[in-house]
Amino acid sequence: MTHGGNPTEHSDGRRAKGERRRREIIDATLRVIERDGIAGVSHRNIAREAGVPPASVVYYFESIDGVLIATLLESCETMIAELRELTEKVVDDPEGWVTATAEMLSRMVREQRGRTLAEYELYLLAARRPALRPAARRWIEVATGYVHDTGTRNTGAVRALPAAIDGLLMQALIAEEPPGPEEFRPALAHLVPER
C-alpha cells in the first residue's frame, strides 16, 4: 500500500508555500514602511501586517536587516521589470523615451506614492546600515544599465541621468501637489543623453 504521493511533489509544494510566505512577509514589510516609515518596522508589526505568527518572520529572515534587504532587492527587481518594459517601447526614440519616462515618474509619485516613498526610505537607510548597501547599489547599477540601453556613449550622462531622476523623484515626493508628466518632461528632455 502506498501513502502520500510523489515525494518530489510534496517537497515542491512545501517550497512553493515557503516562497509564498516569504513573499507575503516582504510585501507586508513594504506596506508597514509605507504606513509607518522605517521606525515602524518590527517583527511584530510585519507579522501582524502579513497575517502570520511573529515566529514566521524570524524563520524566513534571520534579522530585521535581512527583511529590509529582501524588501529593497524586491523593489529593485520590480523597477528593473518596469525599466525593461519601458526601454523596449522606446528603443532609438529619444522623444518617446522622454514621454514614457515622464509618465512613469508621474505614476510613481501619484498612483504609487506610498510604495515610492517606502522604497526611498529603504534606499536612504543604506547610508546608515552597511548591510543594506549592496541592495541599494543594485538600483544604481540597474539605472546606469538603463541609461546605457538608450545607446549613449556619454559617460557623464550615464552617471548624471540616474542621479537626476532620483533627485526629481525626491523633489516630487515633497511637493505640495505631485507633478504630472508634463512637469517632468522639460528636465528629462534636457537630460536625454547624446548618442
N, C-alpha and C positions, 0 to 999 in steps of 0.2 A: 504494500500500500504506500502511495506517495503522498507526502504532506507538502503544503505550500505551493510552490511553483518553481520556476527557474530562479536560482539564487542571484543571477546577474540582474534579472528584472527587479527583484526585491532591493538589491543594492542600488540600482539606478533610481528606483522610486524614492529611497531614503536620501540619496544625493540630491534629487530634484526638490524634495521637500526642504532639505537643508539650505539649498540655494534660494528657494522662495523665502524662507525665514530670514536668511541673511539680507536679502533684498528688501524685505519689509522693514528691517531694522535700519538700513541705510536710508530708505525713503522717510521713515519716521524721524530720523536724525535731522534730515534737511527741513522737515516741517517744524520741528522744535526750534531750529535756528531761525527759520522764517518768522515764527511767532514770538520767541523769547530771546533771540540772539544767542551768541556762544555761551553766555553766562547761564543760560537755561539748560545746557546740555549736561545730563547726568544719566547714570544707568536707569534710575527710577523713572525719570521723565521720558527717556527714549522708549523704555518698556511700556509705559502707560500709553504713549502715542501709537506704538506698534501693536498694542493689544496682546503682549506676550509677557511671561514672567521675567522679572529682572535678571534671573539666572541665565536666561536665553541670551541676553546681551553679552554677558560675561563669557558664555560658552562659545559664541561666534567671534568675539573680539576680545583680545587679552587686556585691552585698556580703552579708556575714552579716546586717547590719541589714535588708537587703532580704528575706532569707529569713525573718527573725524577724517583720517587719511582715506579710508574706503569711500566715505561720502564725497570728499574732494575729488578723488580719482573718478568716481562715477559721474560727477558733474562734468569733469573734463571729457569723459567719453561721450556724454550727451552733446557737448559743444562740438566735439570732433565730428560726430554724425551730422550735426546741423551745418557745419562749415563745408563738409564734403558735398552735401546736397546743394548748398548754395554755389560752390565752385563749379559743380557740373553744369549748372544752369547758365553760368555767365563766362564760360571759357572764352578767352580772346574778345571780350566785350567790356572795356573799362566803364562805359556808361551804365551798362547792365549791372556791373559789379557794384557801382555806387548806389544805384537804386535798390538792389537786393540787400546790400549790407545795411543801408539806412532803414529799410523795412524790418530787418532782423533786429537791429539795435532798438528800434522803437517798440517792437513786440517785447523785447527783454525788459524794458523799463515800464511798460504799460500792462500788458497781459501777464507777464511773468515776473513782475517786480519783486515779489516775495522771494522767489527762487533765486533771482539775480542778486538780490541783497544778501541772501544766505551764502551764496557761492563766494561773493566778495569778502564777506566776513571770514570765511574759511581761508580764502586766499591771503588775506592780510594777517591772519593768525599765524601763518607760516613764518612771519618775521619774528615772532616771539617763541615759536616752538619748532626747533630744528627738525623734529620728526616729520613735520608736515611739508618741509621744503621740497623734497623730491616730487611730491604730488603737485605742489604749486608750480614748480618749474615745468611740469608736464604741459600745463596750459600755455606757458611761454613758448615751449618747443612747438606745440601744435599751431599756435598763432603765427609763429615765424614760418613754419612749413606752409601755412595757408598763403602768406604773402609770396613765398617762393612759387607757389602754384599759380599765381597770377602772371607769372612769366617775367618778373622783373629781374634785372641784373644789378640793380641799385642796392648795394649792401646797406646804405643808410636807411632806405625805405624799409628794408627787411626788419630793422630794429625799431624804427620810428612808428610804423603803422600800428603794430600791436600795442605799443605803449600809448599811442594817441587814442586808440579805441578804448583801452582801459580808462584813460582819463575822461573821454566823452561819456562813458557809462557811469563813472563815479559822479561826474557833474550832473548827469541826468537823474541819478538816484536821489540827489539832494535838492533838485529843482522843485519849486512850488507846484509846477504843472509838468508832468513828464513830457518830453519833446516827442513830436511826431516825426515821421520820416523826412518831411520837408525841412525840418530843423537840423537834422543830421547831414543832409546832402551836401551843403556847401563845404563843411570841414572835410568830409570824405572825398569830395571831388578834388579838393586841394591836396589830399594825401595820396591819391592814386599814384602808384609808382610808375615811373617811366620805364619803358622796356629797353 
